Amino acid sequence: MTTPNLKKKYLKFIKKQEISGELFHNKLIQLNKFFLPFCDKLFNLYKSKKRPFLLGLSGAQGSGKSTISQILKIIFHFRYNLNVVCFSIDDFYKTGSERKKMSKSIHPLFMTRGVPGTHDCKLLYKIIKILLNKKFNTIKIPKFDKSIDDRLSTKYWQKIKKKPDIIIFEGWCVGAKPQQSKELKKPINILEKFEDTKLTWRKKVNNEMKTDYKKIYKLLDKKIYLKVPNFKYVLKWRLLQEKKLRLKSKKKAMNNKQIRRFIMFYERITKNMAKDYKNNDAIVFIDKSHKIKSIKF
């Protein structure tokens, strides 16, 4: 059953997400057919743990990770009265000055945020461990502003005062696995071909996934993957994301040419994750009109 409060909050949230010309279709059908049964299954898994439950949610850029995370949060709260903490790996990007140092000492491509190696893994691991601890302490989760490409000062960070029941940790590369060295040799796009000729950037990114990121992903109780039809929709939906950013903020946003280059940084790992999507605990299949087609556990 959908409670009036849950339905109201869900529709209010969806309305806020809609922008001119792009509407969410079949809102209540999506809620009743997919989100509620999905959350029922996740709730039963949470009950069996008897401790904070860490959900990893991944998918390509623009696939709807942030939106789905917030919908799950609304349902867990209003249907089961659970305290939910929700955050993105994006909020743990290293500061502009830290990435500048990496770009000088390792490779120029590390100036651009996104790939493993550009996140503050020590801080991320520390915060997740505190959230999972039975003896919970009030903590702050960082906030990253993509329009200025830098981390915000601590006064803007998300303050967590209450011990969570469920933690939703979302991000494009959450749960990503490294490739074999031989797979790195062939460039996947012009960025790798002309700007990473010695494979320095690719190898460093891959090694990061073998170490610090693997340590973080081992903490996940369950992994959810949003499966998009194919890679061309990554560009299409990433352009839509930037349109939303322009409407929300008066600050600088990327133009279409910049976005095309930007997703090249993500392409190798995104395609590798799509290839290995069956290695997740739950797969949410997204159709070409950006709606949920099916969910498989």
N, C-alpha and C positions, 0 to 999 in steps of 0.2 A: 504493500500500500504506500502511496505517496501522501505524506502529510501536507496540509495546506502551507505550512511554513517552508518546508523543503521545496515545494513546487514554486512558491513565490520567490524564494531566494535564487533558485536555479534560473528562472525566467528573467529575473532582474539582472543577474550576472551576464547571461547570454545577450541581453539587450545592450549592456555596456560594451560588449565585445564587438557588436555589429558596427560596421562603418558604412558610409554612403555607398550604395550599389552592391554591397556584399552582405547578404542576409543568411542567417542560420535557418535551414529548412528542417521540417519535421522535429521540432524541438522536443515536444512531449513524447513522440514515438521513440526518439533516440534515448530519452531519459528512461522510459518504461521498458523498452526492448533490450537496451544494452547496459546503460549505466547502473541501474538498480540491481539486476541480476549479477552483474560483475562485482559490485560492492558487497553483495551478500556473500559471495564466495571468498572475497578478500577478508571480510569480517570474520568468517569462520576460521580462516587461517590465523588471523590475529588472536582470536580467543584461545587457540591451541598453544600459543607461545607464552602467554602469561607474563609478558614484558613488552616494552616499546617495540613496535614492528616497523622495520625499515624497508620501504618499497622503492625500488629503482625504476624510473620511467624514462625510456629513451626513444629516439626517433630522429629522422632527418630534420634539418632546418625547416621551419614553417609547417611541420606536420601537425602541430596543435598540442604540444607537450604542456605548455603553461596553462592553456585553456582547460585541458582534460584534468590536469593536476588540481585546479581550483574547483572543478565540478566534483571530483572525488572528495575533496575536502568538505564541500557543502553537504554532500550526502552522508559522509561519515559523521559529521557533526549533528545534522538535523534528523537523521534516521536512527543513529546508534548512540548519540550523545557522547561522542569521542572527541578528545582534544587532539587536533591535527596540526603538525608543523610542516610547512611546505616551503621548499627553497630550491634554487637552481644552481647547477655547477657554474653557470655564467657569473653568479655573484662572487665567485672565488677567483676570478681572473686576477692575475698579478697587476700591480699598478703600472701606469705608463712608464714610469722611471725604471721599474724592475725589468720590464720587457725591453726597454731601450738598452739596458746593460746586457741582456741576453742577445740582443741583435748585434751588439758589438763584439761580445766575447765568443759567441757560438755561430750564429748565422743571421743575416739581415731579416729573413722571413719571420723570425720570432718577435719582431716588433708588432706583427698583426696578431691580435687575440684569437683564440679558437682552439688550436690543436693541443693535445697533451704536452705539457711542458710550460704552457702559459697560464696554468692555474696554481694557486697557492695550496699545494697538497697537504702540507704540514698543518695549516690552519683548518682545512676541510676535515682531515682525519680527526683532529683534536675535537672539533665541534660535534661531529657525528658520535664520537665516543662519549662525550658529555650527555648528548641527547639520549643515548642508549643506556646510560648508567642508571641503576636503581636509585642511587643517591643523587638526585638532580640538583644542579645549581643554575641560577639565572644566568643566561648567556645572551650575547648579541651575535647575530649572523650578518656578515657584510652585505652591502648593496653596491652593485656596479651600474653605472650609468652609461649605456651604449652611445648615447648622443654626444657625450664628451670623451668616450673611450677611456674612462678611468673610474677607479673606485671612489665612492663617496666617503666623506668624513664620518667618523663613528657615531655622530649624533643622529645620522639618518639610517643607521643599521636597524635590522629587525630584532626587537627585544623579545626573548622567550622567557616568560616568568613562571610558566607552569609545565610540569613534566608531561611530555607528549605520550599519547597512546599509539599514534601512528605518525611516522615521519615519511613524507613524500619527497624524494630526492630526484629531481628531473634534470635532464641535460642531454644534448645531442650525442655525446660519446659515453654516457653512463653504461658501464658493462662492456665497453669495447675491448677487443682482444688484439694483441700484437700479431703482425704477420711474420712469416719466415723471411730471413735475410734475402733470399733469392727473389722473393716477390717484390721487393723494394726497387730492384734494378730498373725495371721498365717504367718510364714516366707515364703517369695517368692523364696528364694535361700539359698545356704549354707552360704553366707556372713551374711545374717540376722539371720539365725539359730544359728550360732556359735559365731558371733562377736557382736551381738546386742541382747543378751539373755533377757535383762530386758526392751527391746523396747525403751530405752532412745533416741537413734539416730532417729528411725522412728517417734517417737512422736514429737521430736523437729523439724524435717523436715516438718512434717504435720502442726504443729502450725505456722511455718514460712509462709506457703502457705495461711493460714487463715488471716494473718495480713499484713506484709510488701509487699508481692508479690501480694496479692489481690488489694492493693492500687495502685500498678503500673499498673496491667492489666486492671483496671477500666478506664484508660486513653486511651486504644486502641479504634480506630474507627472501625476497622474490623480485624478479625482473620482469617488467612489462615493456614490450616493444611496439611502437606504432609503425606499421608497415604501409608505406606509400606505394602507389602504382608503379612508378619508376623515377629515375633521377631527374627527368625534365621538370617534374612537379616541384622539386626542391627549389629550382630557380623561380618558378611561377609563384609559389607560396611565400618564398623569401621576399619577393618584390612586394607582395601584399603586406607582409610584416613591416617592411620599411615605410609603406604608406600609412600604416597605423601609427608608427613612431613619429612620422611627420605631423600627423593630426594631434597626437598627444603632447608633443614637445615642439617648441619654437626653435629649439637648438638644431644644429646641423645633422642632417641624415644623409645616407649614401644615395648617389644617383644609380641608374640602372647599370651603367658600365662598371661602376665600382662594385656593385653587388655581384655581377658576373665573375669578376676577379676574386672577390671575397669567398665565394662558395668553392672555388678551386682549392683553397686551403683545407676545406672539409671533405673534398670529393673522395679521396682514397679511403678514409676510415668509414665514411657514410656508405659507400658501395660495398665495403667489406662486411659491415654490420648487416646490410640488407641481404647479402649472400648467406650469412650465417644466422638469419633471423630465427630459425627453429630452435636455437640454443637458449631461448628465453622461456620463462615460466608461463607467460601469457602473451599472445599476439593480438593486437588490435588492428584489423585490416581497414585502412582508409580508402575510400573510393575516389574517383576523379573529380567529384564535386565536393570533396573535403568532408564527407559524412562517413560515419562508421558503417561498414558493410557487414562485419562479423567480428566476434571475439572468440579466440580459441585458447583454452587452458592446456 
